[in-house]
């Protein structure tokens, strides 16, 4: 109804367009704050549509300007309010992804921390949903946001179980695979490599870390040959260290060098 009213105002009373937009956003915010799931979902659905329309403002006549919509999201802490809802529901979290993708670099470090802490003590479903939301946002993160995210991951890694660590590795890998900025890819590769070399890490987690690492490293679009070469050299250096210490010749070494080194070398030489 308000969308139709805006079209009429645009034609007959342009000075009321802003008033109608404000009313539209205010109603959506109230719906989002409602304790009822259906109201929250309808609000998120409409917010998602507003976001989509704002990116197509030339073809959607009654779209709200992207900058204005972004300011509204930030000033009213819409994301934080949305995250207080049913984050155990995949469909609910899918709606939130649209908001967080638009916010991108506008997401404050405090909000990022708040999002991260939501998963503490939660079941696997909630953890996975939060990770999906974060991975969607990380594509547009600034270097400061990305560094802050990895600090949060590191803190969780130190105190969580191996089951949660598996999910953390999957999240890190997803961020690296979806990244299209060299600095992000490089940081992810560095983090995965360091985690794979932790002395007390179970062999299953070492294997997972290196598999995630190899998948990212094999991406010709995001990873330059110089970076691939640097990790081949790192592998060779590790093999030399193994030769000096027979105690390291174990299943971990088999996982680390058969699963990781050989496919990497073959990929490198096939491309050169």
N, C-alpha and C positions, 0 to 999 in steps of 0.2 A: 504493500500500500504506500509506504513512504517513498519507495523507489519510483512509483508512478507519480506521486505528488511532486517529487523533485523534477521530473520531466516537465510537468506543468509549470513549475516555478521558473525553470530555465527558459521557458518560452514567454511567460507572461509577467513573472515577478522575480527577476534574477537576484534581487537583494535578499530574498528569502532562502536561496539555495543553501547557504552556510547554516542557517537555522535548521533546515530539514536534515542536513548531514549530521549536525550535532545531536539532534533528536534520535536519529537512526543509531548512532554510535552509543548514545546513552542507554537506549533500550537493550542493545546487545550486551552492554556491560552488566546491566541489571539481571538479564537472563543468565549470564555466565556465573553470577554470584548466587544464583538460585540453588537450593539444595536438591532440586529435582534433576535427575540425569537427562531426561528428555529435553529440558530447557537448556541445559548446558550444551548438549549435542547440537541443538538447533542454533544456538548462538555461535558455536564454533564453525558450524556449517556455513552460516551467513558471513562470518568473518573471513573464512577461507575464500568464499565467493568474492567478497570485497577486494581481497588481496589479488585474486586472479584478474578481476575486472580492472584494477588499478594499473596492472602491467599492460593492459590492452585498452588504455583510456581513449585512444583514437577511434576505436571501433565500438566502444561501449560509452554511449553518450552521458549516462548518469553515474559514471564511475567517480569514486572519491580519489583525489590526488594521492599518489604514492607517499610523498613526503608527509602529507597531513595524516594519512593512515598510520604511518610509521611513528610519528610523534604521539598519536593517540595511544598506540600500543605501549610505548615507553612511559609516557606520563601517567598512565593508569595501571601500570604493572599488570597488563592483561595476561602475560605469560605466567607470572607467578600465581595469579588467581586461577588460571586454567589448570595449573599443576596441582592445585589443591583438590582437584576432582578425581574422577575415576581412572587413574592412570594404569589400573590393572586391565582395562579394556583396550584391546588393540585398535578398535575403530575410533575410540576417543583420542588415543595418542596420534593416530594418523592425522586427525584434524589439527592437533597442536603443531605437527611438523610444518604446516603451512605458515604458521605464525613465526616459528623460530627460524625458518629459512629466510623470511623477509627481514627479521631483526638482524641476523648475521652479525656483522661487526659492531652493531649498536647494543648488543647484549652485554650488560655490565658484568664485571668479574664476580660481583656479589651474587647476581642472579645465576650465573654459571655455577657458582659454589652451591647455591640453594638447590638447583636442579640436581646436582651430583649427590647431595646428601639425602635426597628423597629416597634413594634406593637402599639406604642403610637398614639392614635387618628385614628387608622385604623379600617376598618369594621370587623365584626365578622369572616369572612372567613380568613382574614390575621392573626388575633389573634390566631385562631384555628390552622392554618398551622404552625405558629411560635411555639406554644405549642407542636405540634407534633414533630417538629424538636428537641426541647429542651428535651422532654421526651426520645427521642431516644438516645440522647447524655448522659443524666443523669445516665444511667445504668453504664457507665464507669467513671463517675466523681470521682475525688479525694475528700477527706473531705473538702479541702479548696474551691474547685469549688462548691461543694454542699452547703456549708455555704454561699458562695457569692450569689448563686442562690436564696436561701431563704431570703437573705437580699433584693434582688431585688424584690422578690414576696411581701415581707412585705411592702416595699415602695409603690408598686403599690396598694396594698390592702388599704392603708391609704387614697389614693386619688381617687380611681376608684369607679364606680357605682356598685350597687348590681349585675347587669347583668354581668359585667366583673369579679366580685368576684366569681360568679358561675363558670366561666371558670377557674379561679385561683384554686379553690377547686378541680375541675376536673383534672387539671394538677398535683397538689400535690398528689392526689389519684393515678393517673396513674404512677407517679414516684415510689410511694410506692408499687404498685402492681407488677411493672416490676423489682424492685430491688431484687438482690440476695445477697446483702451484709447486714449483720445484722445492722451495724452502720447507713446505709442509711434508712432502714426500721424504725429503732428506732427514727431517726430524723423526718421522715415524720409523724409518729404517734404522736410525741410530738407537732409538728406544728399544726396538725389537732385538737388535743385535746385543745390546747391553743386558737385556733380560735373559736372553738365551745363554749368556755366559756367567750367570749367577752360579756360584759353586754348589749351593745346596738345592738347586732346582730339580724337581723330579724329571726323569727322562721324557715323560709324556708331554710336559709343558715345554721342554727344550725343543722337542720335535714340532709342536704346534707353533712356537715362536719362529722357528726357522722356516716352516712351511709358509707362514704369513709373510715373512721376509722375502722368500723366494718368489712368491706370487707377485709382490709389488715390484721386486727387482726385475722381473721378466717383462714388465710393461714398458714397451719401447717408447710409448708416448710420454710418459711421465718421468722416466729415468734415463739420464744421459749415459753414454758408454763409459765416461770417465768414472762415474759412480759405481757402475757394475765392475769395472776393472779394480777399483779400490777395495771392493769386498772380496774379489777373488784373491787379491794380495793378502787380505786379512785372514782368509781361510788357509792360505799357504803358510802364513806365519803361525797359525794355530797348530797346523800339522807338524811344524818343526818343534814346537813346544811339546807336543805329544811324544816325539821321538826322544826327548830328553827326560821324560818321566813315564816309565812303564805303568805306573799306578793309574794313569789317566786312560789307558787302553781298555775301555769298558764299553758297555752298551751305549752309554751317552756319546762316546766318540763315534760309534757306528752311526747313530742317529744324526749326529751333527755333520759328519762328512760324507756319508753315502747319500743320505736324503737331501742334503743341502749343497755340498760342493760340486758333485758330479753334474747334476742338472744345470747348475749355474754356469759351469765351465762350457758345457755343450752348447748352451744357449748363446753364450758370448762368442764362441768360435764360429758358430753357424751364421752369426750376424756380421762377421768381419771377413 
